Amino acid sequence: MRVQWTETLDRLSARSLRRELRRFDRAGPVITAKGQRLINLASNNYLGLADDPRLIAAAKEALELYGLGASASPLVCGHLEAHERLEAGLASFKGTEAALVFSSGYATNVGVLSALATPRDAIFLDALVHASLHDGARLSGAEVRRYRHADVDDLRRLLRASSKRGARIVVTDGVFSMDGDLAPLPELVELCEELDALLVVDDAHGTGVIGPGGRGTAAHFGIEDRVPVQIGTLSKALGLQGGFVVGSEALIRFIVNRARAFIYSTAISPALAAAALCALKVVEGEPWRRQAAREHRRRLSDGLREKGYEVKGDPLAPMLLVMIGEAEQALKLAVDLENAGVFAPAIRPPTVPQGTSRIRLAPMATHSSEQIAQALDAFPNGL
């Protein structure tokens, strides 16, 4: 069998869809690539915590106490005091009975969905949920249906038409990272309660930046006690690595026993767990970070609209999307921005639908006003 890797890569290149790894020096508001300093508007490090000295100090202390790695899966001997303390902190932060930490956000989404559903059940996904949720739904063996993005009426129609006699599970992002809008959570909660469906909310991009104390999208709407399963990540606003699920004690015990992505993965480094617990305290204690990131986002959005760009995204979301169209155009604009000292790569298919390529901007709390102004100046007048 002749493997056609090169031909496939050539076809991707011809369509402006090929991706390449690049090396950067760090994760801060300004990064360096090949000796060029760039204002970093591509990161999910929304609150600027990835290099916060307090998180680094917490990680160093844990390194001295526990060593580098957890050495085993949590169900063998990898569940350490640092993990237990983080899980208690996450449950308190989210206002739930319990929490469970996974090795990554992707593993969390795949693990939770494939544990919750069986071939007897049906999963209903918002059409724009993260790829990991699609993967988890497929791995579960359940019937998978997709409803139109944020369309509660379409979901209602699909739920009522479902012939499955098992559980019905509705899955949505809290904040959709490539469109910058919020899920209609109050309406989804009402519908799921009315039709006896289980609601799962992936709040990867809401945790830390939205809602009172940064507790997330459900807290923003005041319905956190009505969302039975919340998923999140430590790798966005918290600036670290890992994922988590929060909910009732019964839910967490069930996930411990059923989620293969949890059972068969080594626990995250205890140093990361200690740093994440520190990050939760910073998020709650320093609301200025959310305010600064939101003000930077507003300035970018207003300025780009004045220049003639179509800009998408809810003002509460930590990101905004500059809609371009074809992948080649978006790629050219990203190169022009980089030449002007701004790193904001093009988002292209298959991440977004054909013909909707865009530039995704995610300002950090730790950007300066001057850096935001420089980023705006780097954009030419609207295409």
Secondary structure, 3 states (H helix, E strand, C coil): CCCCHHHHHHHHHHCCCCCCCCCCCCCCCEEEECCEEEEECCCCCCCCCCCCHHHHHHHHHHHHHHCCCCCCCHHHHHCCHHHHHHHHHHHHHHCCCEEEEECCHHHHHHHHHHHHCCCCCEEEEECCCCHHHHHHHHHHCCEEEEECCCCHHHHHHHHHHCCCCCCEEEEEECECCCCCCECCHHHHHHHHHHHCCEEEEECCCCCCCCCHHHCCHHHHCCCHHHCCEEEEECCCCCCCCCEEEEECHHHHHHHHHHCHHHHCCCCCCHHHHHHHHHHHHHHHHCCHHHHHHHHHHHHHHHHHHHCCCEEECCCCCCCEEEEEECHHHHHHHHHHHHHCCEECCEECCCCCCCCCEEEEECCCCCCCHHHHHHHHHHCCCCC
